[in-house]
Amino acid sequence: MSEPYRAGIIGTGGIAGMGILGMHDEEAIGREKIDASHAGGYDQTDDIELVAVADVDEEKLETFGEAWEIPESGRYVGHDAMLEAEDLDVVSVCTPSFLHHDHVVDAAGSAADPDVIWCEKPIASSVTDAERMVDVCSETDTELVINHSFRFTDKLRTLRDHVQGGELLGDVKSVSTQFRMELLRNSTHLLDTLVYLLDARAERVSGYITGENEAVDSLSADRDVDDAGGGGFVVMDDGTFTTIDCTIPREESSMTLNVIGSEGKLYMNNDDGEWRYWSLEDGEHVEREIPDIDGSWTWEDDYKRSFANAADHLQDLLDGNAENQSTGEEATRSLEIIVGFYVSHYTGGQVSVPLDRPLRDVEITSW
């Protein structure tokens, strides 16, 4: 039997393996293993073993190490020490978004020499940083996988095939969407789902930023950030007109997409677990079952399983048996829209994509 692949994690926060307020049982957060996490994903694979973890916060490092049974020799204060000492096949980057660039670039060029980097969403805080991450990983022959979790659910992949094949909706004309604030921290999921389903890139953006951030209170943040609620309209490069509303708090929101095509329409609600489809037949919309999909997307059956699915995908990449399902190039498409909303709001004008070079440097601070 061959040796398992070796994994390391940079950052010991909630998404790494300790749980996130609002997503997991509050009594379990910070006290026990959380399956819906990077460490949980590795734990559920056959051939990837989590052997090392790094963080600048020694207390969090020890808590994580104890919970996930990482030997003290595999716990590193600072990512540089881990990347210098360990030979790793895959590295997870689970740090705040403004640190993703440095940690991905450092890992790709390090002595650890990983073949795959699994980076949390959003890819980065600026388009320039995202593009640099993609370039460095290409130069070092490293697969960069961005953890937009919905891409790793079977139902969304099947739906995407139907939408892009044209047999379900025909030519998509319009999409209206809603999800919770904040744009960079949360709504990147919605925007990535949009560009994933359409396989399209923004062409023109007009945005509005509310300035509200409910995470400031829920996370007991000690500093202000740019990330906030917002939205606007986006014209995609395939001509689809889309509206984005990510202005309201978590408890009041639902992740919804209404998709209108030349041959049908689709309603998706990923919070209430309702997907509905109508075929346009002789000028009338007739409700039909969505082919090859049993039920709708749900938190329990799909989201929580997505981390294990993503880790299985990493294993397939390491085995050479798959193509990357969530590339850095694709993740940059949702980031472009978010940055475009901010630039549009503060300049009072519409923004064209690809962003002009100075606008690619605009950084949206978040956690």
C-alpha positions in Angstrom: 0.0 0.0 0.0 1.4 3.4 -1.0 1.9 6.2 1.6 -1.0 8.6 2.0 -0.6 12.1 0.6 0.6 14.7 3.2 -1.5 17.8 3.9 -0.8 21.0 5.9 -3.1 23.8 6.9 -2.2 27.5 7.2 -4.5 29.2 9.7 -6.5 27.5 12.5 -9.7 29.4 12.3 -13.3 28.1 12.0 -13.2 27.0 8.4 -9.9 25.2 9.0 -11.7 22.8 11.4 -13.0 24.5 14.5 -16.4 25.8 13.4 -18.0 29.2 12.5 -20.7 31.1 14.4 -24.0 30.9 12.4 -22.9 27.8 10.5 -22.3 25.2 13.3 -23.5 24.2 16.7 -22.3 27.1 19.0 -21.5 24.6 21.8 -19.1 22.7 19.5 -17.2 25.8 18.0 -13.6 25.8 19.2 -14.0 22.7 21.2 -14.3 19.7 18.8 -13.8 18.6 15.3 -16.1 20.1 12.6 -16.6 17.9 9.6 -17.6 20.8 7.3 -14.1 22.2 7.2 -10.7 21.6 5.5 -9.5 19.3 8.2 -12.8 17.5 8.2 -12.5 17.1 4.4 -9.1 15.5 4.7 -10.3 13.3 7.5 -13.0 11.8 5.3 -10.6 10.9 2.4 -9.0 7.6 1.9 -5.5 8.8 1.0 -4.8 12.3 2.4 -3.5 12.7 6.0 -3.3 16.0 7.8 0.2 16.1 9.2 1.0 19.8 9.9 -0.7 23.0 10.8 0.6 26.6 11.2 -0.7 29.8 12.9 0.8 32.9 14.4 -1.6 32.6 17.4 -0.1 30.0 19.6 -3.2 29.4 21.7 -5.3 28.7 18.6 -2.6 26.5 17.2 -2.6 24.4 20.3 -6.4 24.2 20.5 -6.5 23.1 16.9 -3.6 20.6 17.3 -5.3 19.0 20.2 -8.7 18.7 18.6 -7.3 17.2 15.4 -4.6 15.1 17.0 -1.7 16.8 15.3 1.6 15.9 17.0 3.4 18.8 18.6 6.2 18.3 16.0 3.6 19.1 13.3 2.4 22.4 14.9 4.3 25.5 13.7 4.2 29.1 14.8 4.0 30.9 11.5 3.6 29.4 8.0 7.2 29.9 7.0 8.4 27.4 9.5 5.9 24.8 8.3 6.7 25.3 4.6 10.4 25.1 5.3 10.3 21.9 7.5 7.6 19.8 5.8 7.3 17.9 2.5 3.7 18.4 1.6 1.5 17.3 -1.3 -1.4 19.7 -0.6 -1.6 22.9 1.5 -4.8 24.5 2.7 -4.9 28.3 3.1 -7.5 29.1 5.7 -6.4 32.6 6.7 -8.3 35.9 6.3 -8.8 36.9 2.7 -6.3 39.8 2.7 -3.6 37.2 3.5 -4.5 34.7 0.8 -2.1 36.2 -1.7 1.0 36.0 0.5 0.2 32.5 1.8 -0.6 31.0 -1.6 2.5 32.5 -3.3 4.7 31.5 -0.4 3.4 27.9 -0.4 3.7 27.6 -4.2 7.4 28.6 -4.2 8.4 26.9 -0.9 10.5 23.9 0.0 7.3 22.0 0.9 6.6 21.9 -2.9 2.9 21.1 -2.8 1.2 19.9 -6.0 -2.1 21.4 -4.9 -3.1 24.4 -2.9 -6.7 24.5 -1.5 -7.5 28.2 -0.8 -10.5 29.5 1.0 -12.9 31.9 -0.8 -12.7 34.6 -1.9 -9.5 34.1 -3.8 -8.1 37.5 -2.7 -8.8 41.1 -1.7 -7.8 42.6 -5.1 -7.8 41.4 -8.6 -4.1 42.1 -8.9 -3.4 39.7 -6.0 -5.7 37.1 -7.5 -4.0 37.3 -10.9 -0.5 37.0 -9.3 -1.6 33.9 -7.3 -2.8 32.3 -10.6 0.4 33.2 -12.4 2.7 31.9 -9.6 0.8 28.6 -9.3 1.1 28.2 -13.1 4.8 28.9 -13.0 5.4 26.4 -10.3 3.0 23.8 -11.8 0.8 24.0 -8.7 -3.0 23.4 -9.0 -4.8 26.3 -7.3 -8.3 25.2 -6.1 -10.6 27.8 -4.6 -13.1 26.6 -2.0 -16.3 27.9 -3.5 -18.1 25.0 -1.8 -21.2 24.8 -4.0 -19.1 23.7 -7.0 -18.4 20.5 -5.1 -22.0 19.4 -4.9 -23.3 16.9 -7.4 -26.6 18.7 -7.8 -25.1 22.0 -8.9 -22.7 20.3 -11.3 -25.6 18.5 -12.9 -27.7 21.6 -13.1 -24.8 23.5 -14.7 -24.6 20.8 -17.4 -28.3 21.2 -18.1 -28.1 25.0 -18.2 -25.1 25.1 -20.4 -26.4 22.4 -22.7 -29.4 24.6 -23.5 -32.0 21.8 -23.1 -33.4 23.1 -19.8 -33.6 26.9 -20.4 -32.5 27.6 -23.9 -30.6 30.9 -24.1 -30.4 32.4 -20.6 -31.6 36.1 -20.8 -32.0 37.3 -17.2 -31.0 36.3 -13.7 -32.1 38.0 -10.4 -30.4 37.0 -7.2 -30.4 37.6 -3.5 -28.1 36.6 -0.6 -26.9 38.0 2.7 -24.2 40.7 3.3 -21.2 41.0 3.2 -20.1 40.9 -0.4 -16.6 39.6 -0.1 -17.0 37.3 2.9 -20.4 35.8 2.1 -21.9 36.8 -1.2 -18.9 35.6 -3.2 -20.7 32.2 -3.0 -23.7 33.6 -4.8 -21.6 35.4 -7.5 -19.5 32.3 -8.1 -22.6 30.2 -8.5 -23.8 32.8 -11.1 -20.7 32.7 -13.2 -20.4 29.0 -12.8 -23.9 28.3 -14.1 -23.6 30.7 -17.0 -19.9 30.0 -17.7 -19.7 33.7 -18.3 -17.7 36.8 -17.2 -18.9 40.2 -16.2 -18.7 42.8 -19.0 -20.3 45.9 -17.3 -21.0 46.5 -13.6 -23.0 49.2 -11.7 -23.0 48.9 -8.0 -24.3 50.2 -4.6 -22.6 49.7 -1.2 -24.6 50.0 2.0 -21.6 50.2 4.4 -23.3 47.8 6.8 -21.4 44.8 8.1 -23.2 42.5 10.6 -20.0 40.4 11.1 -18.4 43.3 13.0 -20.6 42.5 15.9 -20.9 38.7 15.5 -17.2 38.2 15.3 -16.4 40.8 17.9 -14.0 42.4 15.4 -11.3 44.7 16.7 -11.0 46.7 13.4 -13.2 48.1 10.7 -13.1 46.6 7.2 -14.4 47.7 3.8 -16.5 44.6 3.3 -20.2 45.4 3.5 -23.6 44.7 2.0 -24.3 45.8 -1.5 -25.3 44.9 -5.0 -26.3 46.3 -8.3 -26.6 45.0 -11.9 -24.1 43.1 -14.0 -24.2 42.6 -17.8 -22.4 39.4 -18.6 -20.2 38.9 -21.7 -22.9 36.5 -23.1 -25.5 39.3 -22.9 -27.3 38.0 -19.8 -28.6 40.8 -17.6 -28.3 40.1 -13.8 -29.3 41.8 -10.7 -27.6 41.2 -7.3 -29.1 42.1 -3.9 -26.7 41.2 -1.0 -27.8 43.9 1.4 -29.6 42.3 4.3 -28.5 40.3 7.4 -28.1 36.5 7.5 -31.4 35.7 9.4 -33.6 37.7 6.9 -31.9 36.5 3.7 -32.2 33.4 1.4 -29.7 32.5 -1.3 -32.0 32.7 -4.3 -31.6 32.8 -8.1 -34.4 33.3 -10.6 -33.2 32.4 -14.1 -35.2 33.2 -17.2 -34.4 31.6 -20.5 -35.8 31.5 -24.0 -37.3 28.0 -23.3 -37.9 27.9 -19.6 -37.4 29.4 -16.1 -35.7 28.2 -12.9 -36.1 29.2 -9.3 -33.5 28.2 -6.8 -33.6 28.7 -3.0 -30.6 27.2 -1.3 -31.7 28.2 2.2 -35.2 26.8 2.1 -34.2 23.9 -0.1 -36.5 24.6 -3.0 -35.6 24.2 -6.7 -38.4 24.6 -9.2 -38.4 24.5 -13.0 -40.9 25.5 -15.7 -40.7 24.6 -19.3 -42.0 27.1 -21.9 -44.5 25.1 -24.0 -46.7 26.8 -26.6 -46.4 30.1 -24.9 -47.2 28.8 -21.4 -44.8 27.9 -18.5 -45.5 24.3 -17.4 -43.8 23.1 -14.2 -41.6 20.0 -14.7 -39.1 18.0 -12.7 -35.5 19.0 -13.1 -33.9 16.0 -15.0 -31.3 13.9 -13.1 -31.7 15.8 -9.8 -33.4 14.2 -6.8 -34.7 17.0 -4.7 -33.1 20.4 -4.2 -29.9 21.6 -2.7 -29.9 21.5 1.1 -27.6 22.5 3.9 -27.5 19.1 5.5 -27.2 16.9 2.4 -25.1 19.1 0.2 -23.1 21.9 1.9 -21.8 19.8 4.8 -20.7 17.1 2.3 -19.0 19.6 0.0 -15.8 19.7 2.0 -15.4 15.9 1.8 -16.2 16.1 -1.9 -13.6 18.9 -2.4 -11.0 16.8 -0.6 -11.8 13.8 -2.7 -11.3 16.1 -5.7 -7.9 17.1 -4.4 -7.0 13.5 -4.1 -8.1 12.9 -7.7 -5.9 15.9 -8.8 -3.0 14.4 -6.9 -3.6 11.0 -8.6 -3.7 12.8 -12.0 -7.3 11.6 -12.6 -9.2 14.9 -12.8 -9.3 18.5 -14.1 -9.5 21.3 -11.6 -13.2 22.1 -10.9 -12.7 25.5 -9.2 -9.7 27.3 -10.7 -8.2 30.6 -9.6 -9.1 32.1 -13.0 -12.8 31.2 -12.4 -12.7 32.5 -8.9 -11.4 35.9 -10.1 -14.6 36.3 -12.1 -16.7 36.8 -8.9 -14.0 39.0 -7.4 -14.1 41.3 -10.4 -17.8 41.9 -9.9 -17.4 42.7 -6.2 -14.5 45.2 -6.9 -16.6 46.6 -9.7 -19.5 47.3 -7.3 -17.2 49.2 -5.0 -15.6 51.2 -7.8 -18.9 52.0 -9.3 -20.4 53.1 -6.0 -17.6 55.4 -5.0 -17.1 56.9 -8.5 -20.8 57.2 -9.5 -20.3 55.5 -12.8 -20.5 52.1 -14.5 -17.3 49.9 -14.6 -16.1 47.8 -17.5 -14.6 44.4 -17.1 -11.8 43.4 -17.4 -10.9 46.2 -15.0 -8.3 48.7 -16.1 -4.9 48.1 -14.5 -5.2 50.7 -11.7 -8.6 49.4 -10.7 -7.2 45.8 -10.4 -5.1 47.1 -7.5 -8.2 48.2 -5.5 -8.2 46.2 -2.3 -11.4 45.4 -0.4 -10.4 44.6 3.2 -12.3 41.8 5.0 -11.5 38.9 7.3 
